[in-house]
Amino acid sequence: MASTSPVASKYAEQLTDWLVELGYTHCFFVAGGNIMHLLDGARTRFTCVPVVHEVTAGIAAEYFNESGGEGRAFAMVTAGPGVSNIITAMSGAWLESRELLVIAGQVKSEDLATDGVRQRGIQEINGVGLAAPVAKHSVQMKSPMSRSQFCNLVSAGHTGRPGPVFIELCLDAQGSPPISEQVSATKIRENAVASNSAIESVITKLGSAKRPILLIGGGVSRKAAQALQKELDASGVPLMTTWNGADRIDASNPRYLGRPNTWGQRAANLLVAQADLIIAVGTRLGMQQTGFNWQQFGRNAFVVHVDIDRFELDKGHPKVDLPICADADDFLSQLLPKVRGDWEAWLSYARDVRGALPLNDSANETGSDYLSPYSFYADLVRLSKPDDVIIPCSSGGANSVSMQVIEQKLGQVIITDKGLASMGYGLGGAIGASMAHPGRRTFLIEGDGGFSQNLQELATVAVNHLPIKTFIFANNGYGSIRMTQKNYFGGAYLGCDTEKGLGFPDWDMLFRSFGIGTLTLDNNWFTNKEVLDALSNDEPFGFIVPIDPLQTYWPKITSRIVEGGGMESNPLHMMSPDLDPALFARVTKYL
């Protein structure tokens, strides 16, 4: 743990003092010579968490901050490979609009390559150029930067639309003497707020709406969602969430109608198509949210889109009738106290639709020797507690099934990554979220393919005794790639499983090598005393979940390859397989 900060004797220490003033408490890092002064300063000022690979430093810092625990985390990497390795984490945070501060090292300023030279200093690479496309700011320090400049840069990462900030320090700048500057605290730029006229326009629309939906995205902070629960209830407005906003509403709330998405809940997708007013707050309404056939999103609705980023409002898809550029938290805090309505007829119909369409579609097939991923998640939800942290990885069935099936409890923290959807995110994310919430149990659910891409971080879990309960969906390959090759290319499989050249470890042996116990689950795992005991202690543990390599994943949006090689997708409300005509008529009353 960090000790009391000494007086700064060089610029690197002064810079870390400024980070302390800005609320940073944790540093995830991989050591290297080009950050030696920075590491020496961080050593006495933060809880410094060494990880095995730089991508985990970035993911862990992102999830630490996103989970809403106490303090803030940043990542520190050395020059060259340290920077190139963390770009994946920066890309994910960029697409998910999440804070991620990366402090990187660089060679001495006199050793920087110039005039077309590819490299002069050892491990030198153009870090600023690599990071720039996925950062709000990407800057290099050849000499010390002032306190106000530095604090403004760092603060930009969590104001406005959040995103990564990359700051690269040359080695001689790090070791320079402290600079003299007496400045008052940095003034943080205020986020945009909705005008009174915009709020009144939405209230007027709610007053005449018969089938409204308030769609809450990840731009609505957990803190604001908790504070606004009474107002949300009093307003009477029917509620949905995006994947990134999943934990803002309790699934047992009588006005909660689910999570629409291309891999969403069929009932929620159908209800979105039948709404006459959609108020989307804190979501960019990307194509995963609207469907690739975005022209039919909210086909019967007046669409209000509230987002902090004007570019998202102006991008041209989906159809938006009232764009409002404003901070999501502020918008809801202004709107909800003024809204009181009775939409019980719509809610009653919506509950009937949800009741008629179970989360585990009857068309799904699971081999007799395997666990249904849908049943597994339903059982895990029943065993979960309101203070659990749940990390459903970032891609494949382990991710999509979770967001279809999980019935969240208020107080839980649920974080995923869907924008980049890079395999291997789960373990690094679980480490960061677990450290942000010490003492709280963390569930990590990850596919065997994704877990293999970052499995070295079991060392970080073990050495820190993190209470991460890892569930590995073991289907001996990349399930989603296998299904793509089956559905679109007639089973011309390549590189998708162990039969086609992929290699996987013996999971029990792997976990044991890090001193972590394992159990393989069966269909009665949720009543097994050994499993329940492992779940209830505060040590890490691994559970192997045998998943059928031919497991089906319904419902989903299907696409067709059309002439010329392009793809044509069904609209969001037309998920496959088709419903029985009588049932379809029952659940599409307003379609």
Buried (B, 14 or more C-beta within 10 A) or exposed (E): EBEEBEEBEBBBBBBBBBBBEBEBBBBBBBEBEBBBBBBBBBBBBBBBBBBBBBBBBBBBBBBBBBBBBEBBBBBBBBBBBBBBBBBBBBBBBBBBBBBBBBBBBBBBBEBBBEEEEEBEBEBBBBBBEBBBEBBBBBBBBBEBBEBBBBBBBBBBBBBBBBBBBBBBBBBBBBBBEBBEEEEEEBEBEEBBBBEEEBBEBBBEBBEEBEBBBBBBBBBBBBEBBEEBBEBBBEBBBBBBBBBBBBBBBBBEBEBBBBBBBBBBBBBBBBBBBBBBBBBBBBBBBBBBBBBBBBEBBBBBBBBBBBBBBEEBBEEEEBBBEBBBBBBBBBBBBBBBEEBEBEBEEBBEBBBBBBEBBBBBBEEBEBEEEBBBBBBBBBBBBEBBEEEBBBBBBBBBBBBBBBBBBBBBBBBBBBBBBBBBBBBBBBBBBBBBBBBBBEEBBBBBBBBBBBBBBBBEBBBBBBEBEBBBBBBBBBBBBBBBBBBEBBEEEEEEBEEBBEEBEBEBEEBBEBBEEBEBBBBBBEBEBBEBEEBEEBBEEEBBBBBBBBBBBBBBBBBBBBBEEEEEEEEEBBBBBBBBBEBEEEEEEBBBEBE
